[in-house]
Amino acid sequence: MSNLLSGSGARSIARPKTVIFANSKGGVGKSTLALLMGLGLATRHQDASVKLIDLDPQATSSDSLRRFCDMRFSVVNDTRLNLADGGPDNENIVKTIDAERNSQYNKRFVVLDSAAGSDPSRSPFLFQCDIMLIPTSVSDADIFATKKYLAALHNLFSTHEIRHTTPPPALVVLPNLVDSREEFNELRHSLAKEQVYLGKPLYYSPAFRRAFREQRNDENIRTIFHQAQPYTLWLTSLLTQSHRLEKRPKKLFQL
C-alpha cells in the first residue's frame, strides 16, 4: 500500500484496512451492516484492532456498539468529524483513520458508518478507503438514489484520481434485507448497466429490527450473529481480500 508513514530509520507502517458503508439514501441498512462488520472483524480476528468511526450525527451504530469496546475494539463519534454545515471534515477524518497506525496490533481495521445525504464531491477522504459497501433495498426509491450516488462517486474518482497516490476504493452494492431470490434478481436487472460489484444478498429476518436494542446478555446480537453467520463471514472476507478486486469492473460483476 502507498500512503505510508516513514521517517529516518523508522519502520513504515501501512494504513489500516478501511471500509465505509455509504449511500446518500437513509434507511438502507448502513448502520446494521457496519455493526455486523465491526463485531464480525473483532470476533474473527482476535489478533487485530478494530475501530468503528461513526460519521452519522444520529450515532446509531456507535451508541449501540460502545458497550462492546475493549483494548482491541473502539468506537469514535466526534462532532469534529463533521463541519458546521453537516459536510465531512476530511482532514480530521483522515487523521482519525491514520491514528490507528499507532495500534499495538499488527493487523488493523477501520469501519466507517456514513451519514445519509453524504455528497461524494465533498468527500475526498474516500480515497483512504480500500472498499466502499453501498447498501440498498429493492424499492424503486432506494434503487434510484443508489444509481444517482454511484454516478456521483464515479465522477469524484475520475476527477480526483490523478491527484491521489492511492487508487479509489472498489465499489460493492449490497442488496439488504431482500425477501426472495426474485427480488434479488429484480435488483440485479435494475443495476445491469452499472460498473460496480454486486454483493451477496442479506435476506430479511425480524431479528434485524432489534439490532440496536440493549437487551440483557445481548441476546438480540447473539441471535443476529447466529442467523447471519455465513453472511458476516463473507462480509469480513470482502474487506480482508479487497486488494484482489479491480477498482472498477467494466460491467456489473456479481460476487
Sequence and secondary structure as in RCSB ss.txt:
>XXXX:A:sequence
MSNLLSGSGARSIARPKTVIFANSKGGVGKSTLALLMGLGLATRHQDASVKLIDLDPQATSSDSLRRFCDMRFSV
VNDTRLNLADGGPDNENIVKTIDAERNSQYNKRFVVLDSAAGSDPSRSPFLFQCDIMLIPTSVSDADIFATKKYL
AALHNLFSTHEIRHTTPPPALVVLPNLVDSREEFNELRHSLAKEQVYLGKPLYYSPAFRRAFREQRNDENIRTIF
HQAQPYTLWLTSLLTQSHRLEKRPKKLFQL
>XXXX:A:secstr
  S EEETTEEEE   EEEEE  SSSSSSHHHHHHHHHHHHHHH TTEEEEEEE  TT HHHHHHGGG  SSEEE
E  GGGB TTS B HHHHHHHHHGGGG SSSEEEEEEE  TT  GGG GGGGG SEEEEEE SSHHHHHHHHHHH
HHHHHHHHHHGGG SS   EEEEEEEEE  HHHHHHHHHHTTT SSEE   EE  GGGGGTT   GGGHHHHHHH
HHTHHHHHHHHHHHHTGGGS SS SS EE 
